[in-house]
């Protein structure tokens, strides 16, 4: 049987067919759908972990304990999981361990571009890179076999285009793996210095064996055609090459680390001009050149953003592709949804002329005009540590205008330790938790404070107020962000304190229940065109010359616009 699957769905199918026992993740685009799809299989234990480090540690425990495990994350999530990653390369595994990392060339939904292939090289972990959904499924199954044969974790590098593109996949029956026997082995699994030194030698021997064996792996494949042009490529770049240069000879690498050196030399010797086509940094090309092999693609492609078939064609042939130029499409910058509970908070932050150290999530959109509610965004959880650092650097009098802003899921992910740091080191910063009862940006996934597991089962609810109180915060306010007057009052009060405080702006995401209150409308006889409502940046509110209107099909009825209108010109529609 065949099905049309996203790359991420195919990864999940491969995990099921490979007999995975445990699947873990923290949601992050473009990887989120992998674990969501795995969770549909009742015979696989699946979880949303608080963060990627915990997710990897749970997966490592499963693998050492004898059950095949898969952990999924986006590229920046691997930074969070780097500590256990580097050490599990030393310990090795028992049952197979596969780490799926989805890179985001072009930064469609990320704060940076990052190349996971360098992690594999640094940690001495093999990396496979599929180019379509069929390979995504097949490579997962192969990755588990490699993991167990070579006693190593294996990384599968996905990219946005492969993760979110569909292609035909052959559906097979699951393998039905049994739990492997666990044997206590301190020299293998306890990484004290003496044991780690011995394991490092084993790691190097393993990588040398993988280099030799990779030359004969079927996923490293030569396609011989016109020998005047030879291309070494992998992943989605292979699809672009096949589309625009169908007659070129190609060495397609399914394992992008370690490299099949003998195969590369043999291929290079058979073509007149050799190109390496890859996205982001020249990872493959650097290795090919280090082997003393000349390439014609040195500095040919940008290390920024995604490639395209047109770019590859024009760079290699020197000709412009015979394609029609796309019509000029107006930009559509992302905005907070109508009725978003974060909108009023950011409006008030700007009104009070506060500065905010921001964080990762849909609330990051509050940085954009006209809200302009946050000053910084670095990584998950950074807002709390940063506002503490600003206060310590500049002193209290100069930082009463600063707060930290973080979401509920992000706070659980990596904000708790930052808040502990503020208390322990006698900080006096104010932190605002924008609690919308979900992991919003990645598609409304549950987390420990929502009361549901990934499978929708009831779970204990993490009480944020009790947790924050246990940390040592004495001043905690819970505020409905739709109550714009209360938002203003509490913000003014808390930033003036000479003690640390937390404000929880609590209101579920407007898209969670999909229930709308009666919409609002503008009474044009009362409107003075002051544009205060336009400063909310609500997509439901529009201005056409001197007319301001509210689209009732978009309006969620939150009422924030009515609260900011000085002339009572915005009223709720009656039935």
C-alpha positions in Angstrom: 0.0 0.0 0.0 1.2 3.5 -0.8 0.3 6.8 0.8 1.0 10.5 0.2 2.9 11.7 3.3 4.7 14.7 4.6 8.3 14.1 5.4 7.5 14.4 9.1 4.7 11.9 8.7 7.0 9.5 7.0 9.5 9.8 9.8 6.7 8.9 12.2 5.8 5.9 10.0 9.4 4.8 9.9 9.6 4.9 13.7 6.4 2.8 13.9 7.7 0.2 11.4 11.1 0.1 13.2 9.4 -1.0 16.4 10.1 2.1 18.5 9.1 1.9 22.1 9.6 5.5 23.3 9.2 8.8 21.3 9.9 12.2 22.9 10.1 15.8 21.8 9.5 19.4 22.6 7.5 21.0 19.8 9.4 23.2 17.4 8.7 24.0 13.7 9.6 22.4 11.4 9.7 19.1 13.4 6.5 19.2 15.4 4.4 16.9 13.3 6.8 14.0 13.8 5.9 13.2 17.4 2.2 14.3 17.0 1.9 11.5 14.3 3.8 9.0 16.4 1.5 9.6 19.3 -1.4 8.2 17.2 0.1 4.7 17.6 -1.1 3.5 21.0 1.6 0.9 21.3 4.3 3.6 21.3 4.9 5.7 24.4 5.0 9.3 23.3 5.5 12.5 25.3 5.9 16.2 25.1 8.9 16.8 27.3 9.5 20.1 29.1 12.5 20.8 26.9 14.8 19.1 24.4 17.4 18.2 26.9 14.9 16.2 29.0 13.5 14.7 25.8 16.9 13.4 24.8 17.6 12.1 28.3 14.4 10.2 28.4 15.2 8.7 25.0 18.7 7.8 26.1 17.2 6.0 29.1 14.9 4.0 26.9 17.7 3.0 24.5 20.1 2.0 27.3 17.2 0.2 29.0 16.6 -1.9 25.9 13.8 -0.1 24.0 14.3 1.6 20.7 13.8 5.4 21.1 13.4 8.4 18.8 13.7 12.0 19.8 12.7 14.9 17.6 13.5 18.6 17.7 14.3 21.6 15.5 17.8 22.8 15.0 18.0 25.2 17.9 16.5 22.6 20.2 19.7 20.5 19.6 21.6 23.3 21.3 19.5 22.7 24.4 20.1 19.0 24.2 23.9 19.3 23.4 25.0 18.2 26.9 23.6 14.7 26.8 24.2 14.5 23.1 28.0 14.6 23.3 28.2 12.2 26.1 25.8 9.5 24.7 28.2 9.4 21.7 30.7 8.1 24.2 28.5 5.7 26.1 26.8 4.3 23.0 23.5 2.6 23.3 21.8 -0.8 23.8 18.7 -0.6 21.7 18.7 1.9 18.9 18.6 5.7 19.4 17.7 8.0 16.6 17.8 11.8 17.0 15.7 13.7 14.3 16.7 17.3 13.9 14.9 19.6 11.5 17.0 22.5 10.2 15.3 25.6 8.9 17.3 27.1 6.0 15.7 30.4 5.1 14.5 30.9 8.7 10.9 30.4 8.0 10.1 30.0 11.7 13.4 30.4 13.5 15.7 33.0 15.0 18.8 31.7 13.2 20.1 29.4 10.5 22.0 26.5 11.9 23.7 23.5 10.3 23.2 20.3 12.3 25.9 18.5 10.2 28.5 20.3 12.3 27.1 18.8 15.5 27.5 15.3 14.1 31.1 16.0 13.2 31.8 17.6 16.6 30.1 14.8 18.6 31.3 11.9 16.3 27.7 10.8 15.5 26.7 9.6 12.0 24.2 11.7 10.1 21.7 10.6 7.5 19.9 13.1 5.3 16.8 12.0 3.3 15.7 13.9 0.2 12.0 12.9 0.1 9.3 11.2 2.2 10.1 7.7 1.1 13.7 8.1 2.1 12.6 9.8 5.4 10.8 6.6 6.3 13.5 4.2 5.0 16.3 6.2 6.6 14.7 5.9 10.1 14.6 2.2 9.8 18.2 2.1 8.5 19.3 4.5 11.3 18.1 2.1 13.9 20.0 -0.7 12.3 23.2 1.4 12.1 22.6 2.6 15.7 22.6 -1.0 17.0 25.3 -2.4 14.7 27.8 0.4 15.5 26.7 1.1 19.1 26.0 4.7 18.5 23.2 7.3 18.4 22.3 8.3 14.8 21.1 11.8 13.7 18.7 12.2 10.9 18.9 15.7 9.5 15.7 17.0 8.0 15.1 20.4 6.5 11.9 22.5 6.2 11.3 21.5 2.6 11.6 17.8 3.2 9.7 17.9 6.5 6.8 19.8 5.0 6.7 18.4 1.4 4.6 15.4 0.4 5.6 12.4 -1.7 4.5 8.8 -2.2 5.6 6.4 0.5 5.4 2.6 0.5 3.6 1.4 3.7 5.0 -1.8 5.3 4.2 -3.8 8.4 6.0 -3.0 11.6 9.0 -5.1 12.6 7.8 -5.8 16.1 11.1 -5.3 18.0 11.5 -7.0 21.4 13.1 -5.3 24.3 16.8 -5.9 24.5 18.3 -7.4 27.6 19.9 -4.8 29.9 23.2 -5.6 31.4 24.9 -3.4 34.0 28.2 -2.1 32.6 29.7 0.8 34.6 32.7 1.1 32.2 30.3 1.8 29.4 27.5 3.9 30.9 29.2 5.8 33.7 31.2 8.6 32.2 33.7 9.3 34.9 37.1 10.5 33.5 38.8 7.0 33.6 35.9 5.4 31.8 35.4 8.3 29.3 39.0 8.1 28.2 38.6 4.4 27.3 35.3 5.1 25.6 36.8 7.9 23.5 39.1 5.4 21.9 36.1 3.2 21.1 34.3 6.2 19.5 37.3 6.9 17.2 37.5 3.3 16.2 33.8 3.3 15.5 34.0 6.3 13.3 36.9 4.8 11.3 34.8 1.7 10.7 31.9 3.8 9.6 34.1 5.7 7.1 35.1 2.4 5.5 31.7 0.9 5.5 29.9 4.1 4.1 31.6 3.5 0.8 29.4 0.4 0.3 26.2 1.8 1.7 23.4 1.9 -0.8 22.2 5.3 0.4 25.4 6.8 -1.0 24.6 6.3 -4.7 26.2 7.3 -8.0 24.0 8.2 -10.9 26.2 8.2 -14.1 25.0 10.3 -17.0 26.9 13.2 -18.8 30.4 13.0 -17.4 31.2 16.6 -18.3 29.4 17.8 -15.1 29.5 15.9 -11.9 27.6 17.0 -8.8 27.9 15.8 -5.2 24.8 16.6 -3.2 22.3 15.4 -0.6 18.8 16.1 0.8 16.5 18.5 -0.8 19.3 19.9 -2.9 19.3 16.6 -4.8 15.7 17.2 -5.9 16.6 20.6 -7.2 19.6 19.3 -9.1 17.5 16.5 -10.7 14.9 19.0 -11.7 17.1 21.4 -13.5 20.2 19.3 -14.5 18.7 15.9 -15.3 21.6 14.9 -17.5 24.4 15.5 -14.9 26.2 12.7 -13.2 25.4 12.8 -9.5 26.9 11.4 -6.3 23.9 11.5 -3.9 25.0 11.2 -0.3 22.4 9.7 2.1 25.0 9.6 4.9 26.4 13.1 5.1 28.8 12.3 8.0 31.1 10.5 8.0 32.0 10.7 4.4 32.6 7.8 1.9 36.0 9.0 0.9 36.8 6.2 -1.6 33.5 6.7 -3.3 34.0 10.5 -3.5 37.5 10.0 -5.1 36.2 7.5 -7.6 33.3 9.7 -8.6 35.5 12.9 -8.9 37.9 11.0 -11.1 35.2 10.2 -13.6 33.8 13.7 -14.3 35.3 16.8 -16.0 34.0 19.4 -13.7 32.9 18.7 -10.1 30.4 20.8 -8.2 29.1 20.4 -4.7 25.5 21.6 -4.2 24.3 22.0 -0.6 22.4 24.5 1.5 24.0 26.7 4.2 27.7 26.3 5.0 29.9 24.2 2.6 30.1 21.2 4.9 30.5 18.6 2.2 32.7 20.9 0.0 35.2 21.6 2.8 35.7 17.9 3.2 36.1 17.3 -0.5 38.6 20.0 -0.8 40.5 18.7 2.2 41.0 15.5 0.3 42.9 17.5 -2.4 40.0 17.3 -4.9 39.3 20.5 -6.9 35.8 21.7 -7.2 34.2 24.3 -9.5 31.7 25.3 -6.9 34.0 27.1 -4.4 32.1 30.2 -3.2 29.5 29.6 -6.0 26.5 29.4 -3.7 25.5 31.6 -0.8 25.8 30.2 2.7 22.6 32.0 3.6 19.0 30.8 3.0 17.6 28.1 0.8 18.7 27.0 -2.7 16.4 26.8 -5.6 16.4 25.0 -8.9 16.8 28.3 -10.8 19.8 29.4 -8.7 21.5 26.0 -9.2 20.9 26.1 -12.9 22.1 29.7 -13.5 25.2 29.3 -11.3 26.4 26.0 -12.9 25.4 26.7 -16.6 25.9 30.4 -16.6 22.5 30.8 -18.3 19.3 32.2 -17.0 16.5 29.7 -16.7 13.6 30.0 -19.1 10.9 30.7 -16.5 8.4 33.5 -16.1 9.2 35.9 -13.3 6.7 35.7 -10.4 4.2 38.4 -10.0 4.9 41.0 -7.4 3.0 39.8 -4.4 2.4 42.2 -1.5 4.1 41.3 1.8 2.0 39.8 4.5 3.9 40.3 7.8 2.8 38.0 10.7 0.6 39.6 13.3 -1.0 38.5 16.6 -4.4 36.9 15.9 -7.7 38.8 16.5 -8.6 38.4 20.2 -5.0 37.4 21.1 -4.6 37.9 24.9 -1.1 39.2 24.4 -2.2 42.3 22.5 -3.4 44.4 25.4 -0.3 43.6 27.4 2.0 44.8 24.6 -0.1 47.9 24.0 0.2 48.8 27.7 4.0 48.1 27.7 4.4 50.6 24.9 2.0 53.1 26.5 3.9 53.0 29.8 7.2 53.3 27.9 8.6 50.1 29.4 11.4 48.1 27.9 10.9 44.3 27.7 13.4 41.5 27.3 11.4 39.1 25.2 11.4 35.4 24.4 10.6 32.7 21.8 6.9 32.1 21.0 4.0 33.6 19.1 4.2 36.5 21.6 7.5 37.5 19.9 5.2 39.1 17.3 4.6 41.8 19.8 8.0 43.3 18.8 6.6 44.5 15.4 5.0 47.9 14.8 2.8 49.4 15.9 2.9 47.4 19.2 6.7 47.4 19.6 6.3 45.7 23.0 9.7 43.9 23.3 13.3 45.0 22.8 15.1 41.6 22.6 14.6 38.0 21.6 17.6 35.6 21.9 16.5 32.1 22.8 14.1 30.0 24.9 14.1 31.4 28.5 16.6 34.2 27.8 14.2 36.9 28.8 14.4 36.3 32.5 18.2 36.0 32.7 18.6 39.0 30.5 16.4 41.4 32.5 18.3 40.3 35.6 21.6 41.0 33.8 20.3 44.4 32.7 19.3 45.3 36.3 22.7 44.2 37.7 24.6 46.1 35.0 22.6 49.4 35.1 21.4 49.5 38.7 17.9 49.6 40.0 17.0 53.3 39.3 18.0 52.9 35.7 16.0 49.7 35.1 12.6 50.3 36.6 11.4 50.6 33.1 12.5 47.0 32.2 10.6 43.8 32.6 11.0 40.2 31.3 8.3 38.7 29.1 7.9 35.0 28.6 5.2 32.5 27.6 3.9 29.7 29.8 5.3 26.9 27.8 8.7 28.7 27.4 8.8 29.4 31.1 8.5 25.7 31.8 11.0 24.9 29.1 13.8 27.1 30.4 12.6 30.0 32.3 12.3 28.5 35.8 16.1 28.4 36.5 16.4 32.1 35.4 13.7 33.0 38.0 15.6 31.1 40.6 18.7 33.1 39.7 16.8 36.4 40.3 15.7 35.3 43.7 19.0 33.7 44.8 21.2 36.6 43.6 18.9 39.2 45.2 17.5 40.6 41.9 14.5 42.8 41.9 13.2 42.4 38.3 9.6 42.0 37.3 8.7 39.1 35.0 5.5 38.9 33.0 4.3 35.4 32.0 1.9 35.5 29.1 -0.1 32.4 29.9 -2.3 31.4 27.0 -2.6 27.7 28.2 -0.8 26.2 25.3 2.3 26.1 23.1 0.8 28.5 20.6 3.4 29.1 17.9 3.9 25.5 16.9 0.2 24.6 16.7 -1.4 24.3 20.2 0.5 21.5 21.8 0.0 20.7 25.5 2.6 21.1 28.2 2.8 20.3 32.0 0.5 23.2 32.9 -2.3 22.4 30.6 -3.5 19.2 32.2 -3.2 16.9 29.2 -0.6 14.6 27.7 0.3 14.4 24.0 -2.3 11.7 23.6 -5.0 13.9 25.2 -5.1 12.0 28.5 -5.7 13.9 31.7 -2.4 14.7 33.6 -1.5 16.5 36.8 -1.5 20.3 36.2 1.6 22.3 37.1 0.4 25.2 39.2 2.5 28.1 38.1 1.5 30.3 41.1 2.6 27.6 43.6 5.8 26.9 41.6 6.7 30.5 41.5 5.9 30.9 45.2 8.1 27.9 46.0 11.0 29.5 44.1 10.8 32.5 46.6 8.7 35.1 44.7 6.5 36.8 47.3 4.7 39.2 44.9 2.6 37.3 42.3 -0.3 38.8 40.5 -2.7 36.9 38.2 -4.4 39.3 35.7 -6.9 38.8 32.8 -5.1 40.6 29.9 -8.5 41.6 28.5 -8.9 43.8 31.5 -6.7 46.6 30.1 -7.2 48.9 33.1 -6.0 46.2 35.5 -3.1 45.4 33.2 -2.0 49.1 33.4 -2.4 49.3 37.2 -0.5 46.1 37.9 2.4 46.9 35.6 2.8 50.3 37.2 2.8 48.8 40.7 5.1 45.9 40.1 7.9 47.7 38.2 8.2 50.1 41.1 8.9 47.3 43.7 12.4 46.9 45.1 11.7 43.1 45.3 11.3 40.6 42.5 7.7 40.0 41.3 5.8 38.0 38.7 2.7 38.9 36.8 0.8 36.1 35.2 -1.4 37.4 32.4 -3.7 34.5 32.1 -6.2 34.0 29.3 -6.4 31.0 26.9 -5.4 31.5 23.3 -8.3 32.9 21.3 -7.9 30.0 18.8 -8.2 27.2 21.5 -11.9 27.1 22.0 -12.9 28.7 18.6 -15.8 30.3 20.4 -16.4 34.0 19.7 -18.1 36.5 21.8 -20.4 39.0 20.0 -18.2 41.2 17.7 -17.7 44.9 18.1 -18.4 47.7 15.6 -17.5 51.3 15.1 -20.1 54.0 15.6 -19.0 56.4 12.9 -20.9 59.3 14.5 -18.8 59.1 17.6 -15.4 58.2 16.0 -12.9 61.0 16.1 -10.3 59.2 14.0 -7.7 59.4 16.7 -6.3 56.0 15.6 -5.9 54.7 19.1 -7.6 51.5 18.1 -5.2 51.1 15.2 -2.3 51.0 17.6 -3.5 47.6 18.7 -2.6 46.1 15.4 -5.7 43.9 15.4 -6.3 42.4 11.9 -10.0 42.9 12.4 -9.6 46.7 12.6 -9.0 48.5 9.3 -8.7 52.1 8.2 -9.7 53.3 4.8 -9.0 57.0 4.4 -11.0 58.6 7.2 -13.1 55.5 8.0 -12.2 53.0 10.6 -14.1 49.6 10.5 -14.2 46.3 12.3 -14.6 43.2 10.3 -17.2 41.2 12.3 -16.1 37.9 10.7 -12.6 38.4 12.2 -13.5 40.0 15.5 -13.3 37.7 18.5 -15.1 40.1 20.7 -12.3 40.5 23.2 -13.2 44.2 23.8 -9.7 45.6 24.2 -10.4 48.0 21.3 -13.5 49.4 23.1 -11.4 49.9 26.3 -8.8 52.0 24.6 -11.3 54.1 22.6 -11.5 57.5 24.4 -14.8 58.5 22.7 -16.9 55.3 23.3 -17.1 54.9 19.6 -16.6 51.1 19.7 -19.6 49.1 20.9 -20.5 45.4 21.0 -23.1 44.4 18.4 -26.4 43.2 19.8 -28.3 40.2 18.5 
